[in-house]
Amino acid sequence: MSDMAGQKQKGLEAEHLTVELGGTRILDDVSFDVVPGEVVGLIGPNGAGKSTLLRALLGLVPTRAGHVALGGASLDTMAPKARARLLAYAPQGAPIHWPLTVERLVELGRMPHIGPWQKLAAEDFARVEAALAATETTHLRRRIVTSLSGGERAGVMLARAIAVDAPWLLADEPVASLDPYHQIEVMEILRELGKTGTGVVVVLHDLALAMRYCDRLVLIDHGKVVASGPPDKVLTASNLQEVYRVEVIEGDHQGEAFLIPWQRLKT
């Protein structure tokens, strides 16, 4: 999906990231990597630092220590536009103040690929159409974004990120405001992106979806990595009790493992 295939193969790496905001340490010596075609879920309780980690990967918050590398090159050495062509971002609950149509908003995903005062070309419009189709938001194209429901807006923001056609896509709780049908749809979209070679990092609260659709999970608590690896190695009873303070029901359906958070642990 990118003309930087050589860099892409080296992956997205976070090394010893430490972030302090307002005098509070939010991330503390966090390291992990994502390889091309892999879907990695960032999980953890509220306030664990997941969204801050995603923003640190994008260079949107300053780091006190550590660095992020793309294809072996430090993120800090890249021009903002070059970085925007490599890292697509679907933020959670991003405010939209202008009365843009859905189509126009998704077209903004192509901005990193065009120069000042240039118009979108046929390839750009094709990418926009593909992103609308992938997220099943084509029927919304003429709607004003501010008139959409929270779930519809989440789908459109994901379409905008997909339209970038970047080798890496970072999504912050893309299923948070969706019903079960559309939650599964979004995770299927992210999985399909992985199959095309895109590296995906997604913040999730739904452990069942994380178990089913992610190749690897990074469990964060109080700004530190508690566990990292395949879902069945991370979502263990002991980890869930220690970090989430819940007990779960585990099972198997059609050859796939699943879990359901069942009850809080008594304190």
N, C-alpha and C positions, 0 to 999 in steps of 0.2 A: 504493500500500500504506500510505500515511500521510496524515493530514489536514493535513500540512505541505507540501503539494505545491509551494507557492511557494518555500519554502526549499530543498526537495529539488532543484529545477531548477538552483540555483546551485552545487550540488556539494559534495564533500568535498575540502578543500584543506589540504595541509601546506606550511607556508612556513618555510624556513630552520631546520628542527628540529635542535637539538643536544642530545644527552643524554649525561650522564656518570653512571656507576654505580660506586661503590667507588673513585672517583678515576681511573677509566679512561673515556676518551671512546669511546662506543659508536656514536653517530651524529654526523655532522659536516656541518651546513648542508644538510640534506636537504629538497628541495622536490618535490612532485608533486601532481596532483589526479586525482579520479575523477568522472566525470559520471554522471548517472542512467542505468541500463541498461547500464553498462560493466563488464566483468570485467577487472580489472587484477591481474596476477601480480607478486608481489615475489620475485625470484630472486637467487641469489648463493651463494657457498660457505659452509660452516659457519663461524659466528662473524662473518658479514658485518654483522649487525645487523638482520636481517629481522624476527625476532620482537619485538625491542625497538621497532622502528618501528611494528609493529602495535599494541603496547601503548601507545605514545606517542599514536597516533591515537585510542585509546580513553580517554586521560587516566589510564592506570593507572601510568605512571611520570612523574616530574617532568622537565620540560625545562629545560635551562640557557638556551636561547635559542630563538626562533621560536614559532610557535603553530599550532593546528589550528582550522579554521573549518568549520562546517556551515551551508550555506545562507547564507553571508556573516556568520554570527554566530560569535563566538569560542566554542570549546568551554568555556573557563574560565568563561564567564558563565552557563552552563546548570546548572540543578539536576540532581543525579545521576539522579533518576528520569526527568526529561525526556530526558536524554542516553541513558538505557537504552532508551527507546522508539524512539530514532532509530538507535542503533548496536547491532546484534546481534553477539555474539562466540562463535565456536567455537574454544576454546583447544586446544592440542596436549597430549595426555596429562594432562588435568586430573584430579587425584586426587579420588576419590569415597569418602568415609569412612562415609556412612550407608547402610544397606541399603534404599534406595529402589527401587520398581519403575520400570521404564522409563517407563511412563505418567506416574507422578508426577514424574519428573525432567523430562520434556518439558513438563509443565504449569507447571513453574517458569519457563519462558520467557514466561509470561503475567503474571508478577508486576509488571513495570513498568506494566501497564495497570489494575491494581486498587488500591483504597485499603486502608488498614489494616483488618484483620478482615473484609474483604469476601471473598465466595466467588466462584469462577469462574462466569461466566455462560455461556449457550448459545453465544455467539459465541466465547468463549475455548475451550470444548471443541471447537468446529468447527475452530479454528485448530490445536489439538493433533492432531486427527484428520488434517487435511490435511498437517501436518508429518510424522507417522508414515507416511502413505501416500507422500509424496514421497520419503522416504528408504528405503522398503521395510522399515521396522522395526515395522510393525503387529503382526506375529506375535510380537514380543518384548515386547509391552506388559506382560505379567504377570511377566516375568522380573525378578529382582533385579539391579540394574546391576552390582554387584560380582562377579556370576557370569558376566558376558559376556566374550567374547574381546576382544582389543584392537581388532580390526576392527569387531566389533559395537558396541563402546562408541563408537568414532569416529562411526559412523552415527547413534547415539542423540544424541551431543553436537551433531551437525549438525542433527538434528531439533529439539532444544531451541532452537538459534539461529534456525531457520526459524520456529518457533512464535511468536517475538517479533513477527513481521510488521513488521519495521523497514525503512525505506527503504535502509539500508546494512547489509551483512553482511560481517564480517571473519573470515576463517578461517585458522588457523595450521596449516599442513601437514595438511589434512584427509584426504589420501590416504596418509599415511606408513606406516600399519600395515595397509593393505588389499591384497588380491590384485588382479591386473589387471582382472578383471571389475568389482569394486567401485570401483577407482580411476576407471575410465571412467564408472561410474554417478554417482559424486560430482561429477565434472566436468560431466557432462550436467545434473545438478541445478543446479549453479551457473550454467551457461549459460542454463537455463530461467528461473532467477530474474532474470538479466539481461534476458531478453526481456520480463518483466513490469514492468521499470522499476527494479528493485533495483540499486543500485551494489554491486559485489562487489570486495573486496580479498582476495586469497588468497596465502599464502606457499607456494611450491612448490620442490621439489628436482628433480622430474622434468621435464627440459627438453622432452621430447617432448610431454607433456601441456600444458606452458606454451605451446609453439608452436601446438598445435592448438586449444586452448579459450579462450585469453585474447585480448582485443581489444588490450591494450597490456601491455608488460612494463616493470618498473623493475628494472634490474640494479644491485645494491649490492655493494660490496667495501670492506672496512675502514671501514665506516660512511659511505661516500660513494656518491652516485649516479654510476655509470660510464656508463650509457646508459639512455635512456627513449624508448619509442615502440612502433610495431607490432612484433610478434615477429620478422619477417624482418629488420628494421633493427637489432634488439638482439642477436639470436642469430647474429651474424656470426662467421666463422672467427677473425677477429682478436680479438674480444671474448672468445670462449670460450678461446682460447689464453692471453690475458693474464690473465683472471680465474680460470678453472677449471683452466688448464694441461692441457687435453685437446684431442684432435682428434676431429672428428665425421664421420659419414657423412650426407650430405644426399640427399634424393630427393623424389619426387612420387608420390602414390597417389590415384587418383580425383580428381585436380585439387587435392589438398591437399598442401602442402609438409610434410615431416617431417625430423627429424634424430635420430640415435642417437649418443650419446657412445661413442667406439670405443676410444681408447687414450690413456693418459697421455703427456704430453710428457716426454721425457728431460731431466733437470736436469743 
